[in-house]
């Protein structure tokens, strides 16, 4: 498909009239992500629902942002787990337990505090 002008940041496609549609989702919220993860830890939600909530809440962006900062060493194994799930190579329970054991809750608390 030929574009008269290149897509801009945040562009997610065109509507049926050819207008660009901007991504208007709120910024990732580490506190909300931690809360959604904690629901699974407490046994209040299923593992698949929790992972879907994290993905919708933009967990991949949070991990990517943290991987370039002072938490890089802590984030690297979590990114591997997350990518394994997104690529269908790691089962959901293994990912959830790895996120828990890898300190996701602590990482999100650190990100939300500063």
GROMACS elastic network, one bead per residue, 0.5 to 0.9 nm:
[ bonds ]
;  ai    aj funct       b0    kb
    2     5     6  0.88686   500
    3     6     6  0.62531   500
    3     7     6  0.81531   500
    5     8     6  0.88351   500
    7    10     6  0.83977   500
    7    11     6  0.59670   500
    7    12     6  0.84271   500
    7    13     6  0.82861   500
    7    20     6  0.79789   500
    8    11     6  0.55215   500
    8    20     6  0.88870   500
    8    22     6  0.88271   500
    9    12     6  0.87664   500
    9    22     6  0.83654   500
    9    23     6  0.89167   500
   10    21     6  0.84051   500
   10    22     6  0.54797   500
   10    23     6  0.51844   500
   10    24     6  0.82031   500
   11    14     6  0.82750   500
   11    20     6  0.65363   500
   11    21     6  0.60120   500
   11    23     6  0.61962   500
   12    20     6  0.74741   500
   12    21     6  0.59559   500
   12    22     6  0.61005   500
   12    23     6  0.62491   500
   13    18     6  0.86486   500
   13    19     6  0.82841   500
   13    20     6  0.58698   500
   13    21     6  0.57034   500
   13    22     6  0.78528   500
   14    17     6  0.73883   500
   14    18     6  0.50790   500
   14    19     6  0.51696   500
   14    21     6  0.55009   500
   14    22     6  0.88948   500
   15    18     6  0.53478   500
   15    19     6  0.55175   500
   15    20     6  0.65039   500
   15    21     6  0.64231   500
   16    19     6  0.74856   500
   17    20     6  0.89327   500
   18    21     6  0.89686   500
   21    24     6  0.86961   500
   23    26     6  0.88738   500
   24    27     6  0.89819   500
   25    28     6  0.86841   500
   26    29     6  0.82964   500
   26    57     6  0.87633   500
   27    57     6  0.85141   500
   27    58     6  0.80003   500
   28    32     6  0.83479   500
   28    33     6  0.80396   500
   28    57     6  0.60017   500
   28    58     6  0.55298   500
   28    59     6  0.72615   500
   28    61     6  0.74981   500
   28    62     6  0.67639   500
   29    32     6  0.53808   500
   29    33     6  0.62505   500
   29    34     6  0.86677   500
   29    57     6  0.73328   500
   29    58     6  0.82693   500
   29    59     6  0.89088   500
   29    62     6  0.85070   500
   29   112     6  0.77097   500
   30    34     6  0.60059   500
   30    35     6  0.85271   500
   30    57     6  0.88381   500
   30    59     6  0.83515   500
   30    62     6  0.76292   500
   30   107     6  0.88590   500
   30   108     6  0.51996   500
   30   109     6  0.71013   500
   30   110     6  0.89073   500
   30   111     6  0.65843   500
   30   112     6  0.55582   500
   31    34     6  0.51267   500
   31    35     6  0.62546   500
   31    36     6  0.87481   500
   31   108     6  0.67858   500
   31   109     6  0.69355   500
   31   111     6  0.86498   500
   31   112     6  0.61684   500
   32    36     6  0.62357   500
   32    37     6  0.86239   500
   32    57     6  0.79382   500
   33    36     6  0.51147   500
   33    37     6  0.61875   500
   33    38     6  0.85251   500
   33    53     6  0.79736   500
   33    54     6  0.60165   500
   33    57     6  0.65427   500
   33    58     6  0.84980   500
   33    59     6  0.73350   500
   33   105     6  0.88694   500
   33   108     6  0.75317   500
   34    37     6  0.50633   500
   34    38     6  0.59968   500
   34    39     6  0.86707   500
   34    54     6  0.88446   500
   34   104     6  0.79335   500
   34   105     6  0.58200   500
   34   106     6  0.87581   500
   34   108     6  0.61031   500
   34   109     6  0.74457   500
   35    39     6  0.63494   500
   35   105     6  0.88622   500
   36    39     6  0.52605   500
   36    40     6  0.70853   500
   36    45     6  0.87395   500
   36    50     6  0.63413   500
   36    51     6  0.88162   500
   36    53     6  0.68915   500
   36    54     6  0.70293   500
   37    40     6  0.54663   500
   37    41     6  0.65349   500
   37    42     6  0.89161   500
   37    50     6  0.62213   500
   37    51     6  0.80213   500
   37    53     6  0.85368   500
   37    54     6  0.74558   500
   37    96     6  0.85817   500
   37   100     6  0.85765   500
   37   104     6  0.85752   500
   37   105     6  0.76086   500
   38    42     6  0.60815   500
   38    43     6  0.84750   500
   38    44     6  0.85958   500
   38    50     6  0.89823   500
   38   105     6  0.78228   500
   39    42     6  0.52471   500
   39    43     6  0.62950   500
   39    44     6  0.51354   500
   39    45     6  0.58069   500
   39    46     6  0.87298   500
   39    50     6  0.76286   500
   40    44     6  0.56162   500
   40    46     6  0.62998   500
   40    47     6  0.62902   500
   40    49     6  0.86848   500
   40    50     6  0.62493   500
   40    96     6  0.85602   500
   41    44     6  0.76374   500
   41    45     6  0.83902   500
   41    96     6  0.89508   500
   41   100     6  0.80160   500
   42    45     6  0.80389   500
   43    46     6  0.73427   500
   43    47     6  0.89432   500
   45    48     6  0.84568   500
   45    49     6  0.66413   500
   45    50     6  0.65061   500
   46    49     6  0.53493   500
   46    50     6  0.62210   500
   46    51     6  0.87702   500
   47    50     6  0.50898   500
   47    51     6  0.62409   500
   47    52     6  0.86037   500
   47    92     6  0.64762   500
   47    93     6  0.62753   500
   47    96     6  0.68224   500
   48    51     6  0.52134   500
   48    52     6  0.61428   500
   48    53     6  0.85693   500
   48    92     6  0.62905   500
   48    93     6  0.80492   500
   48    96     6  0.89873   500
   49    52     6  0.50322   500
   49    53     6  0.60632   500
   49    54     6  0.85965   500
   50    53     6  0.50491   500
   50    54     6  0.62243   500
   50    55     6  0.86495   500
   50    96     6  0.85412   500
   51    54     6  0.50301   500
   51    55     6  0.61585   500
   51    56     6  0.85814   500
   51    92     6  0.75390   500
   51    95     6  0.87368   500
   51    96     6  0.75902   500
   52    55     6  0.50712   500
   52    56     6  0.61223   500
   52    57     6  0.84230   500
   53    56     6  0.50877   500
   53    57     6  0.59568   500
   53    58     6  0.86313   500
   53    59     6  0.88512   500
   54    58     6  0.63249   500
   54    59     6  0.53267   500
   54    60     6  0.83198   500
   55    58     6  0.51022   500
   55    59     6  0.52882   500
   55    60     6  0.66665   500
   56    59     6  0.74830   500
   57    60     6  0.87293   500
   58    61     6  0.54353   500
   58    62     6  0.65703   500
   58    63     6  0.89099   500
   59    63     6  0.61372   500
   59    64     6  0.84794   500
   59    82     6  0.89706   500
   60    63     6  0.51946   500
   60    64     6  0.60751   500
   60    65     6  0.85566   500
   60    79     6  0.79719   500
   60    82     6  0.76814   500
   60    83     6  0.86498   500
   61    64     6  0.50158   500
   61    65     6  0.60222   500
   61    66     6  0.84887   500
   62    65     6  0.51799   500
   62    66     6  0.61207   500
   62    67     6  0.85292   500
   62   108     6  0.87629   500
   62   111     6  0.88575   500
   63    66     6  0.51042   500
   63    67     6  0.59947   500
   63    68     6  0.89288   500
   63    75     6  0.65824   500
   63    76     6  0.85112   500
   63    78     6  0.77163   500
   63    79     6  0.64284   500
   63    82     6  0.89604   500
   64    67     6  0.51181   500
   64    68     6  0.69389   500
   64    75     6  0.84876   500
   64    79     6  0.77236   500
   65    68     6  0.57121   500
   65    69     6  0.70336   500
   66    69     6  0.51903   500
   66    70     6  0.73539   500
   66    71     6  0.58970   500
   66    72     6  0.61886   500
   66    74     6  0.89814   500
   66    75     6  0.66490   500
   66   107     6  0.88976   500
   66   111     6  0.80262   500
   67    70     6  0.78715   500
   67    71     6  0.64406   500
   67    73     6  0.76472   500
   67    74     6  0.82627   500
   67    75     6  0.56459   500
   67    76     6  0.65430   500
   67    79     6  0.82055   500
   68    71     6  0.76834   500
   68    72     6  0.59323   500
   69    72     6  0.56478   500
   70    73     6  0.79144   500
   70    74     6  0.89597   500
   71    74     6  0.54478   500
   71    75     6  0.61063   500
   71    76     6  0.87506   500
   71   107     6  0.78323   500
   72    75     6  0.50911   500
   72    76     6  0.60930   500
   73    76     6  0.56582   500
   73    77     6  0.79332   500
   74    77     6  0.68101   500
   74    78     6  0.74890   500
   74   102     6  0.76306   500
   74   103     6  0.79019   500
   74   104     6  0.88781   500
   74   107     6  0.78258   500
   75    78     6  0.51878   500
   75    79     6  0.61571   500
   75    80     6  0.87879   500
   75   102     6  0.84861   500
   75   103     6  0.89870   500
   75   104     6  0.83906   500
   75   107     6  0.79920   500
   76    79     6  0.51986   500
   76    80     6  0.64574   500
   76    81     6  0.88927   500
   77    80     6  0.50920   500
   77    81     6  0.63656   500
   77    82     6  0.86919   500
   77    98     6  0.86008   500
   77    99     6  0.86547   500
   77   102     6  0.73544   500
   78    81     6  0.51082   500
   78    82     6  0.61168   500
   78    83     6  0.85293   500
   78    95     6  0.85918   500
   78    98     6  0.73857   500
   78    99     6  0.60428   500
   78   102     6  0.66880   500
   78   103     6  0.86093   500
   78   104     6  0.75867   500
   79    82     6  0.50415   500
   79    83     6  0.59716   500
   79    84     6  0.84072   500
   80    83     6  0.52227   500
   80    84     6  0.61087   500
   80    85     6  0.87512   500
   81    84     6  0.51025   500
   81    85     6  0.64236   500
   81    86     6  0.88015   500
   81    90     6  0.72963   500
   81    94     6  0.83351   500
   81    95     6  0.56009   500
   81    96     6  0.86685   500
   81    98     6  0.69606   500
   81    99     6  0.74380   500
   82    85     6  0.51978   500
   82    86     6  0.62561   500
   82    87     6  0.86479   500
   82    90     6  0.84676   500
   82    95     6  0.66994   500
   82    99     6  0.83397   500
   83    86     6  0.50175   500
   83    87     6  0.60506   500
   83    88     6  0.84752   500
   83    89     6  0.84179   500
   83    90     6  0.85004   500
   84    87     6  0.52482   500
   84    88     6  0.61608   500
   84    91     6  0.82353   500
   84    95     6  0.79697   500
   85    88     6  0.50376   500
   85    89     6  0.58495   500
   85    91     6  0.63689   500
   85    92     6  0.65116   500
   85    94     6  0.89065   500
   85    95     6  0.66466   500
   86    89     6  0.76849   500
   86    90     6  0.81697   500
   87    90     6  0.77835   500
   88    91     6  0.72038   500
   90    93     6  0.84853   500
   90    94     6  0.66544   500
   90    95     6  0.65821   500
   91    94     6  0.54855   500
   91    95     6  0.64327   500
   91    96     6  0.88754   500
   92    95     6  0.50961   500
   92    96     6  0.61424   500
   92    97     6  0.85922   500
   93    96     6  0.50654   500
   93    97     6  0.60487   500
   93    98     6  0.83487   500
   94    97     6  0.52505   500
   94    98     6  0.59681   500
   94    99     6  0.85327   500
   95    98     6  0.50057   500
   95    99     6  0.60561   500
   95   100     6  0.85328   500
   96    99     6  0.51051   500
   96   100     6  0.61697   500
   96   101     6  0.85659   500
   97   101     6  0.59647   500
   97   102     6  0.82134   500
   98   101     6  0.50523   500
   98   102     6  0.56379   500
   98   103     6  0.84642   500
   98   104     6  0.87692   500
   99   103     6  0.63257   500
   99   104     6  0.53192   500
   99   105     6  0.82187   500
  100   103     6  0.55064   500
  100   104     6  0.57141   500
  100   105     6  0.69764   500
  101   104     6  0.76477   500
  102   105     6  0.87180   500
  103   106     6  0.53220   500
  103   107     6  0.61810   500
  103   108     6  0.86964   500
  104   107     6  0.50172   500
  104   108     6  0.61180   500
  104   109     6  0.85334   500
  105   108     6  0.52615   500
  105   109     6  0.62164   500
  105   110     6  0.86755   500
  106   109     6  0.50124   500
  106   110     6  0.61440   500
  106   111     6  0.85941   500
  107   110     6  0.50726   500
  107   111     6  0.61574   500
  107   112     6  0.86065   500
  108   111     6  0.50017   500
  108   112     6  0.60764   500
  108   113     6  0.86052   500
  109   112     6  0.51653   500
  109   113     6  0.62497   500
  109   114     6  0.88813   500
  110   113     6  0.52644   500
  110   114     6  0.65071   500
  111   114     6  0.56080   500
